[in-house]
Amino acid sequence: MPDQALEVRRRIRALLVELYGGDEFVSTVSDSASLRQSGVSSNALVSLLVSMEDAFGFEWDDDVEPEALRSIESLADHVLSIRG
């Protein structure tokens, strides 16, 4: 499972790099840091969530816990939890 978690986090980082057009910003954010506090706008977060749906083949539930959207780590944990 740790290898899967690492791979999902890497993929989320790659999606963020695509959204920001480079890795300058993404390389400064730790996996556990709050994305919002790190400077990810609401629009960028929504774009990331849509990109994650495409990349990982799932749809976000309307009632997803806000904490699941907090960081790269929490996003990865959510993806792994729905993969079963």
N, CA, C and O atoms as a CHARMM CRD file, in Angstrom:
* protein
*
  336
    1    1 MET  N      0.81100  -1.20800   0.00000 PROA 1      0.00000
    2    1 MET  CA     0.00000   0.00000   0.00000 PROA 1      0.00000
    3    1 MET  C      0.85400   1.27300   0.00000 PROA 1      0.00000
    4    1 MET  O      0.50300   2.22800  -0.69200 PROA 1      0.00000
    5    2 PRO  N      1.95500   1.32000   0.74600 PROA 2      0.00000
    6    2 PRO  CA     2.76100   2.54400   0.72600 PROA 2      0.00000
    7    2 PRO  C      3.22800   2.92300  -0.67900 PROA 2      0.00000
    8    2 PRO  O      3.27200   4.10600  -1.01400 PROA 2      0.00000
    9    3 ASP  N      3.57700   1.93600  -1.50100 PROA 3      0.00000
   10    3 ASP  CA     4.00000   2.24200  -2.86100 PROA 3      0.00000
   11    3 ASP  C      2.85600   2.83700  -3.66600 PROA 3      0.00000
   12    3 ASP  O      3.07300   3.74200  -4.47200 PROA 3      0.00000
   13    4 GLN  N      1.63900   2.34100  -3.45700 PROA 4      0.00000
   14    4 GLN  CA     0.47900   2.89400  -4.14000 PROA 4      0.00000
   15    4 GLN  C      0.23300   4.32500  -3.70200 PROA 4      0.00000
   16    4 GLN  O     -0.05900   5.18800  -4.52900 PROA 4      0.00000
   17    5 ALA  N      0.34900   4.58200  -2.41400 PROA 5      0.00000
   18    5 ALA  CA     0.13400   5.93200  -1.89200 PROA 5      0.00000
   19    5 ALA  C      1.15700   6.89400  -2.48700 PROA 5      0.00000
   20    5 ALA  O      0.81400   8.01100  -2.87500 PROA 5      0.00000
   21    6 LEU  N      2.39800   6.46400  -2.55600 PROA 6      0.00000
   22    6 LEU  CA     3.45000   7.29800  -3.13200 PROA 6      0.00000
   23    6 LEU  C      3.14500   7.59600  -4.59800 PROA 6      0.00000
   24    6 LEU  O      3.29300   8.73400  -5.04500 PROA 6      0.00000
   25    7 GLU  N      2.72700   6.59400  -5.33700 PROA 7      0.00000
   26    7 GLU  CA     2.41600   6.78700  -6.75100 PROA 7      0.00000
   27    7 GLU  C      1.22600   7.73500  -6.94500 PROA 7      0.00000
   28    7 GLU  O      1.24800   8.57600  -7.84400 PROA 7      0.00000
   29    8 VAL  N      0.19600   7.60700  -6.11300 PROA 8      0.00000
   30    8 VAL  CA    -0.96300   8.50000  -6.22000 PROA 8      0.00000
   31    8 VAL  C     -0.54200   9.93200  -5.89200 PROA 8      0.00000
   32    8 VAL  O     -0.96100  10.86300  -6.58000 PROA 8      0.00000
   33    9 ARG  N      0.26600  10.12400  -4.87000 PROA 9      0.00000
   34    9 ARG  CA     0.75000  11.46700  -4.53200 PROA 9      0.00000
   35    9 ARG  C      1.57300  12.05000  -5.67300 PROA 9      0.00000
   36    9 ARG  O      1.44600  13.23500  -5.98300 PROA 9      0.00000
   37   10 ARG  N      2.40500  11.24200  -6.29400 PROA 10     0.00000
   38   10 ARG  CA     3.19800  11.71000  -7.44900 PROA 10     0.00000
   39   10 ARG  C      2.29500  12.14500  -8.59500 PROA 10     0.00000
   40   10 ARG  O      2.54200  13.16200  -9.24300 PROA 10     0.00000
   41   11 ARG  N      1.25600  11.36900  -8.83400 PROA 11     0.00000
   42   11 ARG  CA     0.33100  11.71000  -9.92400 PROA 11     0.00000
   43   11 ARG  C     -0.41400  13.01100  -9.61600 PROA 11     0.00000
   44   11 ARG  O     -0.61400  13.83500 -10.50800 PROA 11     0.00000
   45   12 ILE  N     -0.82300  13.19900  -8.36800 PROA 12     0.00000
   46   12 ILE  CA    -1.49700  14.44100  -7.98200 PROA 12     0.00000
   47   12 ILE  C     -0.54100  15.61600  -8.16600 PROA 12     0.00000
   48   12 ILE  O     -0.94500  16.67100  -8.65500 PROA 12     0.00000
   49   13 ARG  N      0.71100  15.44400  -7.78200 PROA 13     0.00000
   50   13 ARG  CA     1.70100  16.50000  -7.99000 PROA 13     0.00000
   51   13 ARG  C      1.85700  16.80600  -9.48800 PROA 13     0.00000
   52   13 ARG  O      1.96700  17.96900  -9.87600 PROA 13     0.00000
   53   14 ALA  N      1.86600  15.77800 -10.31100 PROA 14     0.00000
   54   14 ALA  CA     1.98000  15.98500 -11.75900 PROA 14     0.00000
   55   14 ALA  C      0.77900  16.77200 -12.28300 PROA 14     0.00000
   56   14 ALA  O      0.92800  17.63300 -13.15000 PROA 14     0.00000
   57   15 LEU  N     -0.40000  16.48000 -11.75900 PROA 15     0.00000
   58   15 LEU  CA    -1.59000  17.23600 -12.16400 PROA 15     0.00000
   59   15 LEU  C     -1.47200  18.69500 -11.74400 PROA 15     0.00000
   60   15 LEU  O     -1.85100  19.59200 -12.49800 PROA 15     0.00000
   61   16 LEU  N     -0.95400  18.93500 -10.56000 PROA 16     0.00000
   62   16 LEU  CA    -0.73700  20.31300 -10.10300 PROA 16     0.00000
   63   16 LEU  C      0.29000  21.03100 -10.98500 PROA 16     0.00000
   64   16 LEU  O      0.12800  22.21400 -11.28300 PROA 16     0.00000
   65   17 VAL  N      1.33000  20.33200 -11.39800 PROA 17     0.00000
   66   17 VAL  CA     2.32600  20.91800 -12.29000 PROA 17     0.00000
   67   17 VAL  C      1.66100  21.32800 -13.60000 PROA 17     0.00000
   68   17 VAL  O      1.93900  22.40400 -14.13000 PROA 17     0.00000
   69   18 GLU  N      0.78700  20.47500 -14.12100 PROA 18     0.00000
   70   18 GLU  CA     0.06400  20.79700 -15.35600 PROA 18     0.00000
   71   18 GLU  C     -0.80200  22.03700 -15.15900 PROA 18     0.00000
   72   18 GLU  O     -0.85400  22.90500 -16.03000 PROA 18     0.00000
   73   19 LEU  N     -1.47700  22.11900 -14.02200 PROA 19     0.00000
   74   19 LEU  CA    -2.34800  23.26900 -13.74600 PROA 19     0.00000
   75   19 LEU  C     -1.56600  24.56800 -13.60500 PROA 19     0.00000
   76   19 LEU  O     -2.02200  25.62300 -14.04600 PROA 19     0.00000
   77   20 TYR  N     -0.39700  24.49200 -12.99600 PROA 20     0.00000
   78   20 TYR  CA     0.39700  25.69000 -12.73500 PROA 20     0.00000
   79   20 TYR  C      1.44700  25.95600 -13.80600 PROA 20     0.00000
   80   20 TYR  O      2.16700  26.95200 -13.72600 PROA 20     0.00000
   81   21 GLY  N      1.54600  25.08900 -14.80200 PROA 21     0.00000
   82   21 GLY  CA     2.47300  25.32400 -15.90200 PROA 21     0.00000
   83   21 GLY  C      3.94600  25.22500 -15.51500 PROA 21     0.00000
   84   21 GLY  O      4.79500  25.86400 -16.13500 PROA 21     0.00000
   85   22 GLY  N      4.24300  24.44900 -14.52000 PROA 22     0.00000
   86   22 GLY  CA     5.62200  24.25300 -14.07600 PROA 22     0.00000
   87   22 GLY  C      5.63600  23.76100 -12.64700 PROA 22     0.00000
   88   22 GLY  O      4.61100  23.73600 -11.96600 PROA 22     0.00000
   89   23 ASP  N      6.83200  23.36400 -12.20100 PROA 23     0.00000
   90   23 ASP  CA     6.88400  22.76700 -10.86800 PROA 23     0.00000
   91   23 ASP  C      7.44200  23.70000  -9.79700 PROA 23     0.00000
   92   23 ASP  O      7.68600  23.25700  -8.67500 PROA 23     0.00000
   93   24 GLU  N      7.65300  24.98700 -10.11400 PROA 24     0.00000
   94   24 GLU  CA     8.18700  25.91300  -9.11000 PROA 24     0.00000
   95   24 GLU  C      7.31900  25.94300  -7.86200 PROA 24     0.00000
   96   24 GLU  O      7.82500  25.78900  -6.75000 PROA 24     0.00000
   97   25 PHE  N      6.02100  26.13900  -8.03600 PROA 25     0.00000
   98   25 PHE  CA     5.10800  26.18800  -6.90600 PROA 25     0.00000
   99   25 PHE  C      4.97600  24.81800  -6.25500 PROA 25     0.00000
  100   25 PHE  O      5.08500  24.69900  -5.03500 PROA 25     0.00000
  101   26 VAL  N      4.74400  23.79500  -7.04800 PROA 26     0.00000
  102   26 VAL  CA     4.45300  22.46000  -6.53700 PROA 26     0.00000
  103   26 VAL  C      5.62300  21.90100  -5.73200 PROA 26     0.00000
  104   26 VAL  O      5.41800  21.19700  -4.74300 PROA 26     0.00000
  105   27 SER  N      6.83000  22.20700  -6.14600 PROA 27     0.00000
  106   27 SER  CA     7.99600  21.66200  -5.44100 PROA 27     0.00000
  107   27 SER  C      8.16600  22.24500  -4.04300 PROA 27     0.00000
  108   27 SER  O      8.92000  21.69900  -3.23800 PROA 27     0.00000
  109   28 THR  N      7.47800  23.34600  -3.74000 PROA 28     0.00000
  110   28 THR  CA     7.60400  23.96600  -2.41800 PROA 28     0.00000
  111   28 THR  C      6.52400  23.50800  -1.43700 PROA 28     0.00000
  112   28 THR  O      6.56900  23.86700  -0.26000 PROA 28     0.00000
  113   29 VAL  N      5.56200  22.72500  -1.90700 PROA 29     0.00000
  114   29 VAL  CA     4.43300  22.30000  -1.07000 PROA 29     0.00000
  115   29 VAL  C      4.66300  20.86600  -0.59500 PROA 29     0.00000
  116   29 VAL  O      4.87500  19.96500  -1.40600 PROA 29     0.00000
  117   30 SER  N      4.62100  20.66000   0.72100 PROA 30     0.00000
  118   30 SER  CA     4.77200  19.29900   1.24400 PROA 30     0.00000
  119   30 SER  C      3.46100  18.53700   1.06700 PROA 30     0.00000
  120   30 SER  O      2.40200  19.13200   0.86700 PROA 30     0.00000
  121   31 ASP  N      3.55100  17.22900   1.14200 PROA 31     0.00000
  122   31 ASP  CA     2.36200  16.38800   0.96000 PROA 31     0.00000
  123   31 ASP  C      1.29300  16.66600   2.00700 PROA 31     0.00000
  124   31 ASP  O      0.10300  16.52200   1.72900 PROA 31     0.00000
  125   32 SER  N      1.70300  17.06200   3.20200 PROA 32     0.00000
  126   32 SER  CA     0.73700  17.25400   4.28100 PROA 32     0.00000
  127   32 SER  C      0.28900  18.71200   4.45100 PROA 32     0.00000
  128   32 SER  O     -0.57000  18.99900   5.28500 PROA 32     0.00000
  129   33 ALA  N      0.85800  19.62100   3.67700 PROA 33     0.00000
  130   33 ALA  CA     0.50700  21.04000   3.80000 PROA 33     0.00000
  131   33 ALA  C     -0.88700  21.31300   3.24900 PROA 33     0.00000
  132   33 ALA  O     -1.31400  20.69400   2.27400 PROA 33     0.00000
  133   34 SER  N     -1.58300  22.23700   3.87800 PROA 34     0.00000
  134   34 SER  CA    -2.88500  22.67100   3.38000 PROA 34     0.00000
  135   34 SER  C     -2.70000  23.32900   2.01700 PROA 34     0.00000
  136   34 SER  O     -1.92100  24.27100   1.87400 PROA 34     0.00000
  137   35 LEU  N     -3.41500  22.83100   1.02900 PROA 35     0.00000
  138   35 LEU  CA    -3.30500  23.40500  -0.31300 PROA 35     0.00000
  139   35 LEU  C     -3.79600  24.84700  -0.32600 PROA 35     0.00000
  140   35 LEU  O     -3.18000  25.70700  -0.95500 PROA 35     0.00000
  141   36 ARG  N     -4.89500  25.11400   0.36100 PROA 36     0.00000
  142   36 ARG  CA    -5.43900  26.47500   0.41100 PROA 36     0.00000
  143   36 ARG  C     -4.44900  27.42800   1.06500 PROA 36     0.00000
  144   36 ARG  O     -4.21300  28.52300   0.55200 PROA 36     0.00000
  145   37 GLN  N     -3.87100  27.02700   2.18400 PROA 37     0.00000
  146   37 GLN  CA    -2.90500  27.88900   2.86800 PROA 37     0.00000
  147   37 GLN  C     -1.61200  28.03200   2.07100 PROA 37     0.00000
  148   37 GLN  O     -0.86300  28.99000   2.26000 PROA 37     0.00000
  149   38 SER  N     -1.35500  27.08700   1.18900 PROA 38     0.00000
  150   38 SER  CA    -0.16400  27.15000   0.34000 PROA 38     0.00000
  151   38 SER  C     -0.37500  28.03300  -0.88200 PROA 38     0.00000
  152   38 SER  O      0.56700  28.32300  -1.62000 PROA 38     0.00000
  153   39 GLY  N     -1.62500  28.46000  -1.09000 PROA 39     0.00000
  154   39 GLY  CA    -1.89300  29.37900  -2.18900 PROA 39     0.00000
  155   39 GLY  C     -2.70100  28.82400  -3.33900 PROA 39     0.00000
  156   39 GLY  O     -2.85600  29.49200  -4.36100 PROA 39     0.00000
  157   40 VAL  N     -3.22000  27.61600  -3.19600 PROA 40     0.00000
  158   40 VAL  CA    -4.06400  27.05100  -4.25100 PROA 40     0.00000
  159   40 VAL  C     -5.44400  27.71500  -4.16000 PROA 40     0.00000
  160   40 VAL  O     -6.12400  27.62100  -3.13800 PROA 40     0.00000
  161   41 SER  N     -5.83600  28.37700  -5.22900 PROA 41     0.00000
  162   41 SER  CA    -7.12700  29.07300  -5.25100 PROA 41     0.00000
  163   41 SER  C     -8.27800  28.08000  -5.34300 PROA 41     0.00000
  164   41 SER  O     -8.07700  26.90300  -5.64600 PROA 41     0.00000
  165   42 SER  N     -9.46800  28.56200  -5.08200 PROA 42     0.00000
  166   42 SER  CA   -10.66400  27.71800  -5.20100 PROA 42     0.00000
  167   42 SER  C    -10.80400  27.19000  -6.62600 PROA 42     0.00000
  168   42 SER  O    -11.11100  26.01500  -6.83200 PROA 42     0.00000
  169   43 ASN  N    -10.57900  28.05900  -7.60300 PROA 43     0.00000
  170   43 ASN  CA   -10.68500  27.63600  -9.00500 PROA 43     0.00000
  171   43 ASN  C     -9.65700  26.56700  -9.35200 PROA 43     0.00000
  172   43 ASN  O     -9.96600  25.59800 -10.04600 PROA 43     0.00000
  173   44 ALA  N     -8.43000  26.74900  -8.86300 PROA 44     0.00000
  174   44 ALA  CA    -7.38100  25.76000  -9.12900 PROA 44     0.00000
  175   44 ALA  C     -7.70400  24.43600  -8.44700 PROA 44     0.00000
  176   44 ALA  O     -7.44500  23.37100  -9.00800 PROA 44     0.00000
  177   45 LEU  N     -8.26900  24.49200  -7.23900 PROA 45     0.00000
  178   45 LEU  CA    -8.63700  23.25900  -6.54400 PROA 45     0.00000
  179   45 LEU  C     -9.72200  22.51400  -7.30300 PROA 45     0.00000
  180   45 LEU  O     -9.65800  21.29200  -7.43900 PROA 45     0.00000
  181   46 VAL  N    -10.71800  23.24100  -7.80000 PROA 46     0.00000
  182   46 VAL  CA   -11.78100  22.60600  -8.59100 PROA 46     0.00000
  183   46 VAL  C    -11.17800  21.97600  -9.84700 PROA 46     0.00000
  184   46 VAL  O    -11.54100  20.85700 -10.21100 PROA 46     0.00000
  185   47 SER  N    -10.27400  22.67300 -10.50300 PROA 47     0.00000
  186   47 SER  CA    -9.61100  22.11700 -11.69300 PROA 47     0.00000
  187   47 SER  C     -8.83000  20.86100 -11.35000 PROA 47     0.00000
  188   47 SER  O     -8.83000  19.89300 -12.11000 PROA 47     0.00000
  189   48 LEU  N     -8.16300  20.88000 -10.19900 PROA 48     0.00000
  190   48 LEU  CA    -7.42700  19.69300  -9.75700 PROA 48     0.00000
  191   48 LEU  C     -8.37800  18.52600  -9.52100 PROA 48     0.00000
  192   48 LEU  O     -8.09200  17.40000  -9.92900 PROA 48     0.00000
  193   49 LEU  N     -9.49300  18.78100  -8.87400 PROA 49     0.00000
  194   49 LEU  CA   -10.45600  17.72000  -8.58000 PROA 49     0.00000
  195   49 LEU  C    -11.00400  17.10900  -9.86900 PROA 49     0.00000
  196   49 LEU  O    -11.17000  15.89300  -9.95700 PROA 49     0.00000
  197   50 VAL  N    -11.28400  17.94500 -10.86300 PROA 50     0.00000
  198   50 VAL  CA   -11.77000  17.44300 -12.15500 PROA 50     0.00000
  199   50 VAL  C    -10.67200  16.62500 -12.83900 PROA 50     0.00000
  200   50 VAL  O    -10.93800  15.56100 -13.39700 PROA 50     0.00000
  201   51 SER  N     -9.45200  17.12600 -12.79100 PROA 51     0.00000
  202   51 SER  CA    -8.32200  16.38600 -13.37800 PROA 51     0.00000
  203   51 SER  C     -8.12000  15.04300 -12.69100 PROA 51     0.00000
  204   51 SER  O     -7.79500  14.04700 -13.33700 PROA 51     0.00000
  205   52 MET  N     -8.31600  15.02600 -11.37800 PROA 52     0.00000
  206   52 MET  CA    -8.18000  13.76600 -10.63400 PROA 52     0.00000
  207   52 MET  C     -9.25200  12.77400 -11.04800 PROA 52     0.00000
  208   52 MET  O     -8.97600  11.57800 -11.14200 PROA 52     0.00000
  209   53 GLU  N    -10.47100  13.24100 -11.29700 PROA 53     0.00000
  210   53 GLU  CA   -11.52800  12.33600 -11.76200 PROA 53     0.00000
  211   53 GLU  C    -11.09900  11.64800 -13.04900 PROA 53     0.00000
  212   53 GLU  O    -11.25900  10.43600 -13.19600 PROA 53     0.00000
  213   54 ASP  N    -10.55500  12.42400 -13.97700 PROA 54     0.00000
  214   54 ASP  CA   -10.10600  11.87100 -15.25500 PROA 54     0.00000
  215   54 ASP  C     -8.91400  10.93300 -15.07600 PROA 54     0.00000
  216   54 ASP  O     -8.86700   9.85600 -15.67100 PROA 54     0.00000
  217   55 ALA  N     -7.95600  11.34700 -14.25700 PROA 55     0.00000
  218   55 ALA  CA    -6.72400  10.57300 -14.08600 PROA 55     0.00000
  219   55 ALA  C     -6.93700   9.26400 -13.34600 PROA 55     0.00000
  220   55 ALA  O     -6.30100   8.25700 -13.65500 PROA 55     0.00000
  221   56 PHE  N     -7.84200   9.28000 -12.35900 PROA 56     0.00000
  222   56 PHE  CA    -8.02100   8.10600 -11.51400 PROA 56     0.00000
  223   56 PHE  C     -9.33300   7.35900 -11.77500 PROA 56     0.00000
  224   56 PHE  O     -9.58100   6.32000 -11.16300 PROA 56     0.00000
  225   57 GLY  N    -10.16900   7.87400 -12.67000 PROA 57     0.00000
  226   57 GLY  CA   -11.37700   7.16000 -13.06400 PROA 57     0.00000
  227   57 GLY  C    -12.45700   7.06400 -12.00400 PROA 57     0.00000
  228   57 GLY  O    -13.01800   5.99000 -11.78400 PROA 57     0.00000
  229   58 PHE  N    -12.75200   8.16900 -11.34800 PROA 58     0.00000
  230   58 PHE  CA   -13.83000   8.17500 -10.36700 PROA 58     0.00000
  231   58 PHE  C    -14.51000   9.53500 -10.39700 PROA 58     0.00000
  232   58 PHE  O    -14.02200  10.46400 -11.04000 PROA 58     0.00000
  233   59 GLU  N    -15.63800   9.65300  -9.70100 PROA 59     0.00000
  234   59 GLU  CA   -16.31800  10.93400  -9.54600 PROA 59     0.00000
  235   59 GLU  C    -16.40600  11.25900  -8.06700 PROA 59     0.00000
  236   59 GLU  O    -16.69100  10.39000  -7.24300 PROA 59     0.00000
  237   60 TRP  N    -16.15800  12.51700  -7.74000 PROA 60     0.00000
  238   60 TRP  CA   -16.27000  12.96000  -6.35800 PROA 60     0.00000
  239   60 TRP  C    -17.72100  12.91300  -5.91800 PROA 60     0.00000
  240   60 TRP  O    -18.61400  13.31700  -6.66300 PROA 60     0.00000
  241   61 ASP  N    -17.95800  12.42300  -4.71100 PROA 61     0.00000
  242   61 ASP  CA   -19.29100  12.45400  -4.12100 PROA 61     0.00000
  243   61 ASP  C    -19.60500  13.87500  -3.67800 PROA 61     0.00000
  244   61 ASP  O    -18.71200  14.62000  -3.27400 PROA 61     0.00000
  245   62 ASP  N    -20.87000  14.24300  -3.75500 PROA 62     0.00000
  246   62 ASP  CA   -21.28600  15.57400  -3.31000 PROA 62     0.00000
  247   62 ASP  C    -21.03800  15.77800  -1.82300 PROA 62     0.00000
  248   62 ASP  O    -20.84900  16.90700  -1.37000 PROA 62     0.00000
  249   63 ASP  N    -21.03800  14.69800  -1.07300 PROA 63     0.00000
  250   63 ASP  CA   -20.89000  14.81200   0.38200 PROA 63     0.00000
  251   63 ASP  C    -19.48900  14.44600   0.88100 PROA 63     0.00000
  252   63 ASP  O    -19.31800  14.03200   2.02800 PROA 63     0.00000
  253   64 VAL  N    -18.49300  14.60300   0.01100 PROA 64     0.00000
  254   64 VAL  CA   -17.12100  14.29900   0.43400 PROA 64     0.00000
  255   64 VAL  C    -16.74100  15.23900   1.57800 PROA 64     0.00000
  256   64 VAL  O    -17.06700  16.42600   1.56400 PROA 64     0.00000
  257   65 GLU  N    -16.05400  14.68900   2.55400 PROA 65     0.00000
  258   65 GLU  CA   -15.61600  15.47400   3.71700 PROA 65     0.00000
  259   65 GLU  C    -14.59200  16.52300   3.26600 PROA 65     0.00000
  260   65 GLU  O    -13.67100  16.20300   2.51500 PROA 65     0.00000
  261   66 PRO  N    -14.74700  17.76000   3.71600 PROA 66     0.00000
  262   66 PRO  CA   -13.78600  18.80900   3.34500 PROA 66     0.00000
  263   66 PRO  C    -12.34200  18.45000   3.68300 PROA 66     0.00000
  264   66 PRO  O    -11.41800  18.85900   2.98000 PROA 66     0.00000
  265   67 GLU  N    -12.14900  17.69200   4.74800 PROA 67     0.00000
  266   67 GLU  CA   -10.79800  17.30500   5.14700 PROA 67     0.00000
  267   67 GLU  C    -10.10400  16.46900   4.06700 PROA 67     0.00000
  268   67 GLU  O     -8.87800  16.48100   3.96600 PROA 67     0.00000
  269   68 ALA  N    -10.88100  15.75000   3.26600 PROA 68     0.00000
  270   68 ALA  CA   -10.30900  14.93300   2.19000 PROA 68     0.00000
  271   68 ALA  C     -9.67500  15.80600   1.10500 PROA 68     0.00000
  272   68 ALA  O     -8.84800  15.33000   0.32700 PROA 68     0.00000
  273   69 LEU  N    -10.06100  17.07700   1.05400 PROA 69     0.00000
  274   69 LEU  CA    -9.58200  17.99300   0.01600 PROA 69     0.00000
  275   69 LEU  C     -8.45500  18.89300   0.51600 PROA 69     0.00000
  276   69 LEU  O     -8.03300  19.80300  -0.19600 PROA 69     0.00000
  277   70 ARG  N     -7.97200  18.65500   1.70600 PROA 70     0.00000
  278   70 ARG  CA    -7.04700  19.55700   2.37500 PROA 70     0.00000
  279   70 ARG  C     -5.63300  19.56800   1.80300 PROA 70     0.00000
  280   70 ARG  O     -5.04400  20.63800   1.64600 PROA 70     0.00000
  281   71 SER  N     -5.08400  18.41400   1.49400 PROA 71     0.00000
  282   71 SER  CA    -3.66800  18.32100   1.12900 PROA 71     0.00000
  283   71 SER  C     -3.47000  17.24300   0.06200 PROA 71     0.00000
  284   71 SER  O     -4.38600  16.48800  -0.26400 PROA 71     0.00000
  285   72 ILE  N     -2.27200  17.19500  -0.45900 PROA 72     0.00000
  286   72 ILE  CA    -1.93100  16.13600  -1.41200 PROA 72     0.00000
  287   72 ILE  C     -2.09300  14.77600  -0.73700 PROA 72     0.00000
  288   72 ILE  O     -2.61000  13.83200  -1.33500 PROA 72     0.00000
  289   73 GLU  N     -1.65200  14.69000   0.49200 PROA 73     0.00000
  290   73 GLU  CA    -1.74700  13.44100   1.24400 PROA 73     0.00000
  291   73 GLU  C     -3.20800  13.01300   1.44900 PROA 73     0.00000
  292   73 GLU  O     -3.54700  11.84700   1.24400 PROA 73     0.00000
  293   74 SER  N     -4.06500  13.95000   1.85300 PROA 74     0.00000
  294   74 SER  CA    -5.47100  13.59500   2.08600 PROA 74     0.00000
  295   74 SER  C     -6.18700  13.26400   0.78400 PROA 74     0.00000
  296   74 SER  O     -7.06000  12.39700   0.76100 PROA 74     0.00000
  297   75 LEU  N     -5.82800  13.94200  -0.29700 PROA 75     0.00000
  298   75 LEU  CA    -6.40600  13.60900  -1.60700 PROA 75     0.00000
  299   75 LEU  C     -5.99900  12.19400  -2.01600 PROA 75     0.00000
  300   75 LEU  O     -6.82800  11.42000  -2.49400 PROA 75     0.00000
  301   76 ALA  N     -4.74200  11.86500  -1.82900 PROA 76     0.00000
  302   76 ALA  CA    -4.24400  10.52500  -2.17000 PROA 76     0.00000
  303   76 ALA  C     -4.92300   9.46400  -1.31700 PROA 76     0.00000
  304   76 ALA  O     -5.30100   8.40600  -1.82100 PROA 76     0.00000
  305   77 ASP  N     -5.07900   9.74300  -0.02200 PROA 77     0.00000
  306   77 ASP  CA    -5.75600   8.79800   0.86300 PROA 77     0.00000
  307   77 ASP  C     -7.18200   8.55200   0.39400 PROA 77     0.00000
  308   77 ASP  O     -7.66500   7.42100   0.44500 PROA 77     0.00000
  309   78 HSD  N     -7.85900   9.59600  -0.06100 PROA 78     0.00000
  310   78 HSD  CA    -9.23800   9.45200  -0.54300 PROA 78     0.00000
  311   78 HSD  C     -9.26500   8.57200  -1.79200 PROA 78     0.00000
  312   78 HSD  O    -10.10500   7.67800  -1.90200 PROA 78     0.00000
  313   79 VAL  N     -8.36700   8.81500  -2.71900 PROA 79     0.00000
  314   79 VAL  CA    -8.31600   7.99200  -3.93900 PROA 79     0.00000
  315   79 VAL  C     -8.08700   6.53600  -3.57800 PROA 79     0.00000
  316   79 VAL  O     -8.75700   5.65600  -4.12000 PROA 79     0.00000
  317   80 LEU  N     -7.15900   6.26300  -2.68000 PROA 80     0.00000
  318   80 LEU  CA    -6.88500   4.89200  -2.28300 PROA 80     0.00000
  319   80 LEU  C     -8.08200   4.26000  -1.56100 PROA 80     0.00000
  320   80 LEU  O     -8.33200   3.06400  -1.71400 PROA 80     0.00000
  321   81 SER  N     -8.81100   5.04300  -0.78800 PROA 81     0.00000
  322   81 SER  CA    -9.95100   4.48500  -0.06000 PROA 81     0.00000
  323   81 SER  C    -11.09400   4.09400  -1.00000 PROA 81     0.00000
  324   81 SER  O    -11.82000   3.13900  -0.72600 PROA 81     0.00000
  325   82 ILE  N    -11.25600   4.81300  -2.08600 PROA 82     0.00000
  326   82 ILE  CA   -12.34000   4.44200  -3.00500 PROA 82     0.00000
  327   82 ILE  C    -11.93800   3.33400  -3.95800 PROA 82     0.00000
  328   82 ILE  O    -12.78900   2.65800  -4.53600 PROA 82     0.00000
  329   83 ARG  N    -10.64400   3.15300  -4.11800 PROA 83     0.00000
  330   83 ARG  CA   -10.15500   2.04700  -4.94900 PROA 83     0.00000
  331   83 ARG  C    -10.33900   0.71700  -4.22200 PROA 83     0.00000
  332   83 ARG  O    -10.40500  -0.34400  -4.84400 PROA 83     0.00000
  333   84 GLY  N    -10.42100   0.79600  -2.88600 PROA 84     0.00000
  334   84 GLY  CA   -10.63300  -0.40200  -2.08100 PROA 84     0.00000
  335   84 GLY  C     -9.43400  -1.18700  -1.95900 PROA 84     0.00000
  336   84 GLY  O     -9.44500  -2.23300  -1.30900 PROA 84     0.00000
